[in-house]
């Protein structure tokens, strides 16, 4: 008696079904992430987005697909640190401007202080003053804190336990950076003509890092964080007389 011929599968049905399920999960995750970002008034953390989608889906793949999809549209998907958000395409921003708002320019002292914090964070007030070679007024740090470009990180494990400062995601978003390491290095600064003449031997630009985790030489802030800045300036450790000439020098 002849035996029945074995059934031969030309295609792996189980494999095709698994692939279909994977693609469906990816498509659904894209819709969820897209909806969340559109509905949010603030940038969303990657951890929050990951929590809302199927755990089997690669969030990086979802975000990259969405970023590619919106690359040439009226709104673009942008990243600042580990946060994502939609924003108007840069070349179309003028269409939405209804009136011209005159923005107050930062003083030279504030710009120098912001640059030092960005490149040297976590950094204390005394360290900022040492790099600048001039005392810093409380007003300068107040202005930068009001812009939300810098934040109080912690306290240095040193005599007096001075406050350490660092940048924020708002700093990245304002200056169009995805991460703090995108700040220009020495070669880029030279190419932009910001360094003229011969630089001192061994001169270099530090590799910036805005890791939110405290370093080994930092302690966490206390609960009275709003008053810490006041204390940082009332507990003077430097013999500096903030007379009118010093104030004038600070605002040059």
C-alpha positions in Angstrom: 0.0 0.0 0.0 1.5 3.3 -1.0 2.2 5.8 1.8 0.7 9.3 1.6 3.2 11.9 0.4 4.5 14.2 3.1 3.2 17.8 2.9 5.9 20.2 1.9 5.6 23.8 3.1 7.2 26.2 0.6 7.0 29.0 3.2 7.5 29.0 6.9 4.0 29.9 8.0 4.9 30.5 11.6 7.8 32.8 10.6 5.5 34.8 8.4 2.9 35.2 11.1 5.6 36.3 13.6 6.9 38.9 11.2 3.3 40.1 10.6 2.8 40.4 14.4 6.1 42.3 14.8 5.2 44.8 12.0 1.8 45.3 13.5 3.2 46.0 16.9 5.8 48.4 15.4 3.0 50.3 13.5 0.9 50.5 16.6 3.8 51.8 18.7 4.4 54.5 16.1 0.8 55.6 16.4 1.0 55.7 20.2 4.3 57.6 20.4 3.1 60.1 17.7 -0.1 60.7 19.6 1.7 61.2 22.9 4.2 63.7 21.5 1.5 65.7 19.7 -0.7 65.8 22.8 2.1 66.8 25.2 2.9 70.4 25.9 6.3 69.4 27.2 9.1 67.2 25.8 8.6 63.6 26.8 11.3 61.3 28.3 12.2 58.2 26.5 11.5 56.2 29.6 7.9 57.5 29.6 7.4 56.6 25.9 8.9 53.2 26.4 6.4 52.6 29.2 3.4 53.2 26.9 4.3 50.8 24.1 4.6 47.1 23.8 7.8 46.0 25.6 8.8 43.9 22.5 9.1 47.0 20.3 12.4 48.8 19.9 11.7 52.4 20.9 14.8 53.7 19.0 13.4 52.2 15.8 10.0 53.8 16.4 11.5 57.3 17.0 13.9 57.1 14.0 11.0 56.1 11.7 8.9 59.0 13.0 11.8 61.4 12.6 12.4 60.3 9.0 8.7 60.6 8.3 8.5 64.2 9.6 11.9 65.3 8.3 10.5 67.2 5.3 7.1 68.2 6.8 5.9 71.3 8.5 6.7 70.0 11.9 9.8 68.0 12.8 10.5 65.5 15.5 13.4 66.7 17.6 15.5 65.4 20.5 17.1 67.2 23.5 19.1 64.8 25.7 16.7 61.9 26.3 13.5 63.9 25.6 11.6 64.1 22.4 9.2 66.7 21.0 7.6 68.1 17.9 8.5 71.6 16.7 7.8 73.8 13.7 10.3 73.3 10.8 13.0 75.9 11.1 12.4 77.3 7.6 8.7 77.9 8.4 8.9 79.5 11.8 8.5 83.0 10.3 5.0 82.1 9.1 3.8 81.7 12.7 5.4 84.9 14.0 2.6 87.4 14.6 4.6 90.1 16.1 8.3 90.8 16.7 9.3 90.4 20.3 12.5 92.2 21.3 14.5 89.7 23.3 16.8 91.0 26.0 20.4 90.1 25.2 22.5 88.5 27.8 25.4 90.5 29.1 29.0 89.5 28.3 29.4 88.3 31.9 26.3 86.0 31.6 27.4 84.6 28.2 30.9 83.8 29.6 29.4 82.3 32.7 27.0 80.1 30.7 29.8 78.9 28.4 31.9 77.9 31.5 29.0 76.1 33.1 28.3 74.2 29.8 31.8 73.1 29.2 33.0 72.6 32.8 29.9 71.3 34.6 29.5 70.4 37.4 31.2 73.7 38.4 31.1 76.0 41.5 30.9 79.7 41.6 34.5 79.9 42.8 35.6 77.8 39.9 33.7 80.0 37.5 35.4 83.1 38.9 38.8 81.4 38.7 38.3 80.6 35.0 36.9 84.1 34.2 39.5 85.9 36.3 36.8 88.2 37.7 34.1 88.0 40.4 30.6 87.0 39.4 27.6 88.8 40.7 24.5 87.0 42.0 22.5 88.8 39.3 24.3 87.0 36.6 23.4 83.6 37.9 19.8 84.8 38.7 19.4 85.7 35.0 20.7 82.3 33.8 18.4 80.5 36.3 15.4 82.4 35.2 16.0 81.3 31.6 16.0 77.7 32.8 19.3 77.1 31.0 21.2 76.2 34.1 20.3 74.4 37.3 21.5 73.8 40.8 23.0 70.3 40.7 24.3 69.6 44.2 27.1 70.5 46.7 30.8 70.0 46.3 32.4 67.8 48.9 34.8 70.5 49.9 35.1 73.1 52.7 32.0 75.3 52.7 30.1 72.7 50.5 29.7 75.2 47.6 26.8 74.7 45.1 27.6 73.0 41.8 25.9 74.2 38.6 25.0 72.4 35.3 22.9 73.0 32.2 19.4 71.8 31.5 17.4 70.3 28.6 16.0 73.8 28.0 19.6 74.9 27.2 19.9 72.1 24.6 16.6 73.0 23.0 17.3 76.7 22.8 20.7 76.2 21.1 19.5 73.4 18.9 21.6 70.6 20.5 20.6 67.0 20.8 23.2 66.4 23.6 25.8 68.5 25.4 28.7 66.7 23.5 27.4 68.5 20.4 29.0 71.7 21.6 31.8 72.8 19.3 35.3 71.5 20.1 38.6 73.4 19.8 39.0 72.8 16.0 35.5 74.0 15.3 36.0 77.1 17.4 39.2 77.8 15.6 37.5 77.3 12.2 34.8 79.9 13.3 37.5 82.4 13.9 36.9 82.6 17.7 40.5 81.9 18.5 43.1 84.3 16.9 46.8 84.1 17.3 48.8 81.4 19.1 47.2 79.6 22.0 49.1 78.8 25.2 50.8 75.4 25.2 48.6 72.7 26.4 45.4 74.8 25.9 42.3 72.7 25.2 38.5 72.7 25.4 37.1 70.2 27.9 34.7 67.4 26.7 31.4 68.5 28.3 29.1 66.1 30.1 25.7 66.8 31.6 25.1 63.5 33.2 22.3 63.9 35.7 23.9 61.6 38.2 26.0 63.2 40.9 29.7 62.7 40.8 31.8 61.2 43.6 32.8 64.7 44.7 29.1 65.9 44.9 26.5 65.7 47.6 22.7 66.0 46.9 20.9 69.3 47.5 18.9 69.8 50.7 15.2 70.4 50.7 15.7 74.2 51.0 17.1 74.4 47.5 15.4 77.8 46.7 17.5 79.5 49.4 20.8 77.8 48.5 21.7 80.5 45.9 21.3 83.2 48.6 23.5 81.3 50.9 26.1 80.7 48.2 26.6 84.5 48.1 26.2 85.4 51.7 28.8 82.9 52.8 31.7 84.6 51.0 34.9 82.7 50.9 36.8 85.2 48.7 38.1 88.6 49.8 36.4 90.5 47.1 34.9 94.0 47.5 31.9 94.3 45.2 32.2 98.1 44.8 30.9 100.1 41.9 34.0 99.4 39.8 33.6 95.7 40.2 29.9 95.9 39.2 30.9 97.9 36.1 33.5 95.4 35.2 31.0 92.5 35.5 28.6 94.0 33.1 31.2 94.9 30.4 
